[in-house]
Amino acid sequence: MIHQNRRKELLSKLDDNAVVIVSTNSEQKRNSDVNYPFRPDS
């Protein structure tokens, strides 16, 4: 519910033809020598 409210609030502040670009996080360290990609949908 929190995300829906935030999305509605953001959309209410935009003009009709506005574009929003939302980036996700970058690679994160798994341990001191291994990275893993951030997957927002997992």
N, CA, C and O atoms as a Tinker XYZ file with bonds, in Angstrom:
   168  protein
     1  N      0.816000   -1.191000    0.000000    73     2
     2  CA     0.000000    0.000000    0.000000    64     1     3
     3  C      0.863000    1.260000    0.000000    63     2     4     5
     4  O      0.499000    2.265000   -0.611000    81     3
     5  N      2.000000    1.205000    0.682000    73     3     6
     6  CA     2.884000    2.369000    0.741000    64     5     7
     7  C      3.358000    2.742000   -0.655000    63     6     8     9
     8  O      3.368000    3.917000   -1.021000    81     7
     9  N      3.754000    1.730000   -1.437000    73     7    10
    10  CA     4.268000    2.007000   -2.783000    64     9    11
    11  C      3.176000    2.585000   -3.679000    63    10    12    13
    12  O      3.440000    3.479000   -4.483000    81    11
    13  N      1.968000    2.085000   -3.544000    73    11    14
    14  CA     0.853000    2.616000   -4.341000    64    13    15
    15  C      0.601000    4.080000   -4.008000    63    14    16    17
    16  O      0.381000    4.892000   -4.907000    81    15
    17  N      0.633000    4.418000   -2.744000    73    15    18
    18  CA     0.418000    5.815000   -2.338000    64    17    19
    19  C      1.525000    6.721000   -2.852000    63    18    20    21
    20  O      1.266000    7.835000   -3.307000    81    19
    21  N      2.756000    6.240000   -2.779000    73    19    22
    22  CA     3.877000    7.041000   -3.278000    64    21    23
    23  C      3.775000    7.233000   -4.787000    63    22    24    25
    24  O      4.052000    8.316000   -5.303000    81    23
    25  N      3.377000    6.178000   -5.488000    73    23    26
    26  CA     3.225000    6.271000   -6.945000    64    25    27
    27  C      2.131000    7.267000   -7.302000    63    26    28    29
    28  O      2.310000    8.087000   -8.203000    81    27
    29  N      1.001000    7.204000   -6.607000    73    27    30
    30  CA    -0.095000    8.150000   -6.864000    64    29    31
    31  C      0.336000    9.581000   -6.594000    63    30    32    33
    32  O     -0.003000   10.487000   -7.355000    81    31
    33  N      1.079000    9.789000   -5.517000    73    31    34
    34  CA     1.544000   11.133000   -5.181000    64    33    35
    35  C      2.494000   11.664000   -6.255000    63    34    36    37
    36  O      2.394000   12.823000   -6.659000    81    35
    37  N      3.401000   10.829000   -6.709000    73    35    38
    38  CA     4.323000   11.238000   -7.770000    64    37    39
    39  C      3.562000   11.579000   -9.041000    63    38    40    41
    40  O      3.810000   12.618000   -9.653000    81    39
    41  N      2.642000   10.716000   -9.443000    73    39    42
    42  CA     1.887000   10.950000  -10.675000    64    41    43
    43  C      1.036000   12.208000  -10.590000    63    42    44    45
    44  O      0.826000   12.880000  -11.600000    81    43
    45  N      0.550000   12.530000   -9.418000    73    43    46
    46  CA    -0.276000   13.730000   -9.277000    64    45    47
    47  C      0.538000   15.013000   -9.461000    63    46    48    49
    48  O     -0.026000   16.065000   -9.762000    81    47
    49  N      1.845000   14.933000   -9.283000    73    47    50
    50  CA     2.704000   16.108000   -9.407000    64    49    51
    51  C      3.255000   16.308000  -10.817000    63    50    52    53
    52  O      3.887000   17.327000  -11.096000    81    51
    53  N      3.022000   15.345000  -11.707000    73    51    54
    54  CA     3.590000   15.406000  -13.051000    64    53    55
    55  C      2.639000   16.055000  -14.042000    63    54    56    57
    56  O      1.419000   15.992000  -13.889000    81    55
    57  N      3.218000   16.681000  -15.058000    73    55    58
    58  CA     2.423000   17.172000  -16.180000    64    57    59
    59  C      1.944000   15.988000  -17.010000    63    58    60    61
    60  O      2.425000   14.868000  -16.833000    81    59
    61  N      0.997000   16.230000  -17.917000    73    59    62
    62  CA     0.410000   15.149000  -18.711000    64    61    63
    63  C      1.434000   14.389000  -19.550000    63    62    64    65
    64  O      1.342000   13.167000  -19.661000    81    63
    65  N      2.397000   15.076000  -20.135000    73    63    66
    66  CA     3.365000   14.425000  -21.024000    64    65    67
    67  C      4.717000   14.197000  -20.360000    63    66    68    69
    68  O      5.726000   14.069000  -21.052000    81    67
    69  N      4.754000   14.145000  -19.058000    73    67    70
    70  CA     6.014000   13.982000  -18.331000    64    69    71
    71  C      6.504000   12.538000  -18.400000    63    70    72    73
    72  O      5.728000   11.606000  -18.611000    81    71
    73  N      7.802000   12.384000  -18.219000    73    71    74
    74  CA     8.439000   11.068000  -18.191000    64    73    75
    75  C      9.205000   10.951000  -16.879000    63    74    76    77
    76  O      9.863000   11.896000  -16.444000    81    75
    77  N      9.112000    9.785000  -16.257000    73    75    78
    78  CA     9.859000    9.528000  -15.030000    64    77    79
    79  C     10.796000    8.359000  -15.292000    63    78    80    81
    80  O     10.373000    7.307000  -15.772000    81    79
    81  N     12.056000    8.549000  -14.978000    73    79    82
    82  CA    13.038000    7.471000  -15.109000    64    81    83
    83  C     13.464000    7.078000  -13.702000    63    82    84    85
    84  O     13.987000    7.895000  -12.944000    81    83
    85  N     13.233000    5.822000  -13.371000    73    83    86
    86  CA    13.576000    5.313000  -12.048000    64    85    87
    87  C     14.665000    4.270000  -12.226000    63    86    88    89
    88  O     14.459000    3.257000  -12.893000    81    87
    89  N     15.800000    4.514000  -11.641000    73    87    90
    90  CA    16.894000    3.553000  -11.768000    64    89    91
    91  C     16.874000    2.591000  -10.582000    63    90    92    93
    92  O     16.342000    2.899000   -9.515000    81    91
    93  N     17.454000    1.447000  -10.795000    73    91    94
    94  CA    17.562000    0.464000   -9.717000    64    93    95
    95  C     18.979000    0.479000   -9.170000    63    94    96    97
    96  O     19.839000    1.208000   -9.664000    81    95
    97  N     19.205000   -0.301000   -8.183000    73    95    98
    98  CA    20.510000   -0.359000   -7.550000    64    97    99
    99  C     21.527000   -1.038000   -8.466000    63    98   100   101
   100  O     21.147000   -1.743000   -9.400000    81    99
   101  N     22.794000   -0.832000   -8.206000    73    99   102
   102  CA    23.865000   -1.445000   -8.989000    64   101   103
   103  C     24.298000   -2.753000   -8.337000    63   102   104   105
   104  O     23.644000   -3.256000   -7.424000    81   103
   105  N     25.418000   -3.296000   -8.827000    73   103   106
   106  CA    25.932000   -4.525000   -8.238000    64   105   107
   107  C     26.225000   -4.332000   -6.759000    63   106   108   109
   108  O     26.613000   -3.248000   -6.323000    81   107
   109  N     26.035000   -5.383000   -6.009000    73   107   110
   110  CA    26.311000   -5.367000   -4.575000    64   109   111
   111  C     27.374000   -6.408000   -4.267000    63   110   112   113
   112  O     27.510000   -7.396000   -4.989000    81   111
   113  N     28.113000   -6.192000   -3.216000    73   111   114
   114  CA    29.121000   -7.176000   -2.816000    64   113   115
   115  C     28.453000   -8.320000   -2.063000    63   114   116   117
   116  O     27.696000   -8.111000   -1.115000    81   115
   117  N     28.754000   -9.528000   -2.511000    73   115   118
   118  CA    28.287000  -10.717000   -1.802000    64   117   119
   119  C     29.254000  -11.045000   -0.673000    63   118   120   121
   120  O     28.846000  -11.334000    0.452000    81   119
   121  N     30.528000  -10.996000   -0.992000    73   119   122
   122  CA    31.585000  -11.089000    0.015000    64   121   123
   123  C     32.751000  -10.245000   -0.491000    63   122   124   125
   124  O     32.545000   -9.428000   -1.388000    81   123
   125  N     33.921000  -10.394000    0.018000    73   123   126
   126  CA    34.998000   -9.458000   -0.313000    64   125   127
   127  C     35.475000   -9.519000   -1.758000    63   126   128   129
   128  O     36.107000   -8.569000   -2.219000    81   127
   129  N     35.204000  -10.590000   -2.492000    73   127   130
   130  CA    35.686000  -10.651000   -3.870000    64   129   131
   131  C     34.624000  -11.082000   -4.888000    63   130   132   133
   132  O     34.960000  -11.319000   -6.048000    81   131
   133  N     33.392000  -11.185000   -4.496000    73   131   134
   134  CA    32.336000  -11.602000   -5.416000    64   133   135
   135  C     31.197000  -10.590000   -5.374000    63   134   136   137
   136  O     30.689000  -10.250000   -4.305000    81   135
   137  N     30.806000  -10.116000   -6.549000    73   135   138
   138  CA    29.652000   -9.223000   -6.664000    64   137   139
   139  C     28.469000   -9.996000   -7.221000    63   138   140   141
   140  O     28.645000  -11.036000   -7.856000    81   139
   141  N     27.301000   -9.508000   -6.994000    73   139   142
   142  CA    26.130000  -10.072000   -7.644000    64   141   143
   143  C     25.231000   -8.924000   -8.077000    63   142   144   145
   144  O     25.146000   -7.912000   -7.382000    81   143
   145  N     24.556000   -9.065000   -9.222000    73   143   146
   146  CA    23.717000   -7.980000   -9.721000    64   145   147
   147  C     22.449000   -7.848000   -8.887000    63   146   148   149
   148  O     21.881000   -8.837000   -8.424000    81   147
   149  N     22.025000   -6.617000   -8.710000    73   147   150
   150  CA    20.760000   -6.361000   -8.025000    64   149   151
   151  C     19.624000   -6.710000   -8.972000    63   150   152   153
   152  O     19.625000   -6.257000  -10.117000    81   151
   153  N     18.660000   -7.500000   -8.530000    73   151   154
   154  CA    17.509000   -7.882000   -9.346000    64   153   155
   155  C     16.247000   -7.416000   -8.643000    63   154   156   157
   156  O     15.793000   -8.062000   -7.698000    81   155
   157  N     15.674000   -6.310000   -9.086000    73   155   158
   158  CA    14.524000   -5.748000   -8.383000    64   157   159
   159  C     13.274000   -6.618000   -8.445000    63   158   160   161
   160  O     12.357000   -6.434000   -7.644000    81   159
   161  N     13.223000   -7.558000   -9.380000    73   159   162
   162  CA    12.015000   -8.371000   -9.519000    64   161   163
   163  C     12.160000   -9.754000   -8.914000    63   162   164   165
   164  O     11.303000  -10.609000   -9.138000    81   163
   165  N     13.220000  -10.004000   -8.154000    73   163   166
   166  CA    13.370000  -11.342000   -7.579000    64   165   167
   167  C     13.030000  -11.359000   -6.105000    63   166   168
   168  O     13.104000  -12.409000   -5.466000    81   167
